[in-house]
Amino acid sequence: MNQEYWLADSEARVLGPVSLDVVRDLAIRGKLADVRAVSRDGKSFVAVREVAEVQAVLGQPAQASEVLRAQVQATHQIRQWLGAIRDRPTAEVFRVPSGASREAHRAAFFALVQRYVPARLPADATEELRVACEDAFLHLSERMVDLERQFRNSVPPEVPPMLTPSPVQGPSSAAPVVTWRGGMVHVRLTLSRGDARPFTADPESNWRSDSLFVQSTEKVMVGTPAEVTISLEGHVTQVNAVGRVVGVKLTYPLGFSVRLLDIEEPQRSLIRTWVARSSR
């Protein structure tokens, strides 16, 4: 059983029983500045200096408080920044010239979003700081997804792909290739004839909602922007689209769901036909 402690202040008020972790947390938050005595049984109290582990914890709050103060300040700055950029043009937020290329926007996005990746926070980060970083990450990601859609819509649509003769390469498809570039996950699917599993296997993420399931052990977070390339055996033209991760599956088969946000009708029709033929 973990040791518990009773703490008494200069007015003989007693707090306890509490664990050493609770003592540490309260000390960091500046709640134990007046502690004068400590007891291990709630009856016999001694000076703090005679209980080494409590003395060590109470001697640390100055440094720990600085860390907490810095995190509180960082949280406030992120919230202020998010409020200030809500109505500003994306080019201004990304600090690129108006009318800059997609590549310039992407490079600026990847450089900026790195500051707010929640996974990079220290283990002792406050929940408020973690949530603020998640909000900033998602806000920037949504802006980049919107930009990708705008750039794609500005390009003349491709001629609908036609079936071309191609030898059957085998019944099984290549495993999805998942890579990262900055804060965006890239997915490459190469499907053999008769395989529509990414569009049909998951009951909550399928082609009825322009979604697909990527079987992968890669760790992603809901809201992460995604770029998807799909190669279908027998078709010359690839399906290229951007989207967002809308679900993560932590049971077998592991993977994540992506909803495509800018899929064009010729490509959507192609995949519908592919799914229909694969189910026969």
N, C-alpha and C positions, 0 to 999 in steps of 0.2 A: 504494500500500500504506500502511495506517495506521502511524503512528509507534509503536514499542514502547519500553518503558523497563525498566531494571533499578534496583532500589532496595536500598540497603545501610543496615543499622542500626548502632548504636554498637558492636556485637560483630562487625561485618564479615560478618554473614549477609546473603545476597543473595536477593532475590525478583525473578523475571523470566524471560523477558520478559512484560510485561503492558501492556495498552492503557491509555490515559488514562481510559477509562470504568471499567475495573477498579480503577485507582488511586482514582478518585472514590468508588466503592462501598466499597472497603476503608477509606478515610478516614472516610466517614460512619459506618461501623460501629466506628470507634475502633481499627482494626488497624494503623495506620501512625504511631502517636504517636512512635516511636523512629527514624524515618527520618532519616539524616544525610547521605546522598549519593545522587546520581542519575547514571545513564549512559544514553546513547542507543544504544550499541553493545555493552554488556555488558563493555567492557574499560576505557574511560576514565571514571572517576567524578569528578564535581565536586560542590560544595556545592549543596544544594537551591535556594538563592536564585538560582543561576546558570541554572536551567532554569525560565523564567517560567511556563510552562503547568502544570508540576508544583507549583511554589510556590503558584500561584493555587488549585489544587485542595486542597492540604494546608492552605491558610489558611482554607478554608470549613467544615471539618467541625464546628466548634462550633455554627454555626447549623443545619447540616443534621442534626446529631445531636439537636438540640432537636425538629426536625420528626419524626424517627424515634421519639424517645422519646414524643412526644405521640400518635403513631399506635399505638405499642405499648400505651400506657395506654388509649386509646380501645377497642382490640381487647379488652383485659382487662375493661373496664367493660361492653361489650356481652355478652361471654360470661357475666359474673357476673349481669347483668340477665336474660338468657335462662334461666339456671339458676334464678333466683329466682321467675320467673313461670310456670314450667312447669305447676304445679298450682294456680295461682290462677284464679279466675273471670274470664271475659273482660271483664265490666263493670268489675272492679277494675283489670285491665291497661289498659283504655281510659280509666279514670278517669271513668266515668259512673255515675249511680245505678243500683242494681239495679232491673230492670224498665223501664229507659229504652227509648224508641222505637227503631225501626230507623234512623230518620233521625239520632237522637243518636249511635247506635253508629257509623253511617257517617261522620259528621262527625269523631268522635273518631279513628276508624281512619285516615282520610285525613290528619289532622293528625299523627298519630303515625308512620305509615309513611314519611312524607316524610324522616324523619331517616336512614332506612336504605336509600334507593334507591341501589343500587350505581353507577348511571350518573352520580350526582352526586359521586362521589369524585374527588379530584384524580388526575391521570395518574400521579403518583409514589406513590400509595397502596400500601402493602405488600399482598402477597397475603393475609396473615392478616387484615388489616382488611377487605379486599374480601370474603373468604369469610364473616367474621363478620356483615357487613352483609347479605349474601345470605341467611344463615340467619335473621337477625332479620326481614327482609322476607318471607320465605316463611312463617315462623311466624305473623306477624301476618295475612298473607293467608289462611292456612288457617283461622285463627280467624274471620275475617270471612266466609269462605265457609260455615263451619259455622253462623254466626249467620244468614246469609241463608237457609239451608235451614230453620232452626228457625222463623224468622219466616214463611216461606212455608207451612210445615206447619201453622202455627197459624191460617191463613186457610181458611175452608171452600172445598173444591174447586169450580172453576167447572163449569157445565154444559157437557158436551162440545160443541164448536162444530159447527154445521150448515152444510152447503153452501148458499149463497144465490146466486141468479142474479147474474152480473156480466159485463159485456162484456169480451171479450178485449182486453187492452191492448197486445199485441205479443209477439213471440217472445223478446225479450231482457229480462232482469231488470235492475233498477237496481244500480249498483255498491254493494258494502257500504259503510256509513258507520261509520267507526271513530273514536271520540273517547275522551278520557281525563277522569277525574275523580279527582284524587288518584292513588292507586296502582292503581286499577281501570280496565280497558279496557272500553269499551261498544261493542257491535257491533249494528248494525241491518241486517237483511237483508230486502229486499222482492223476493219471487220471483214471476215470472210463471208461468202454467200451463205445464207441460211441462219446467220447469227444476228439477232436483234436484241440480245440480252440487255445491253445498256439502256434500251428504250422500253423494255417490257418487264424486266425481272423484278423491279422494285414496285410494289403496289402504290406507294405514295409518291414516287418520282418516275414518271413515264412520259411518253410522247404526247399523251392527251393534254399535258400542261406545258409543252415545249421543254420538258426536263429529261435528264438522263442520269443514270447512276454510274459512277466510276469506281470500280473495285480496286482499292488501293489501301496501303497501310500508311500513306502520307498523312501527316497531321495538319488539318486545315481548320479554319474557324468559319462559322456561319457568317455570311456577309463578305467573305473574301472575293474580290473580282477574279474572274476566270476567263481564259481564252481557250477555245476548244477547236481542234482540227480533227475532222472525221474523214477517213479514207474508206470508201466502200468498194469492195472488189467488183470489177467490171465497169466502174465509172471513172472517167478521166478527171473530172472536176472534183476537188475536195470541198467539203462543207466547212466553212470558217465562220465562227461567231464568237461574240463575247457574252458573258453572263455573270452570274453570281452564285456562290455556294449557298444553298438554301437548307441543307441538312447534312448531318454527319452520323454515320452508323458505326456504333462501337461494338456491335456483336457480329459474328460471322454471317455472311462475308463482310469484312470491314470495307469501308469506302465512304464516299460523300456524293451528294446530289447537287447537280448544277442546273439552274434554270437559264436557258438561253434567252437573251433580251432583244437581240436584233436579227433573229433568223428571218431570212427573206422567203417569200412564198414559194419560189421555184425550189429552194433547198428544203423547205418544209414538206412540200409535195413529194420530193424525192425520198425523204426519210419515211413518209407515210407509206409510199409504195414499197419501200424496202421492208418495213415492218409487216405489211400485209403479205408479201410474198414469202417472208421467212416463217410465217405462221402456217403456211399450207403444208 
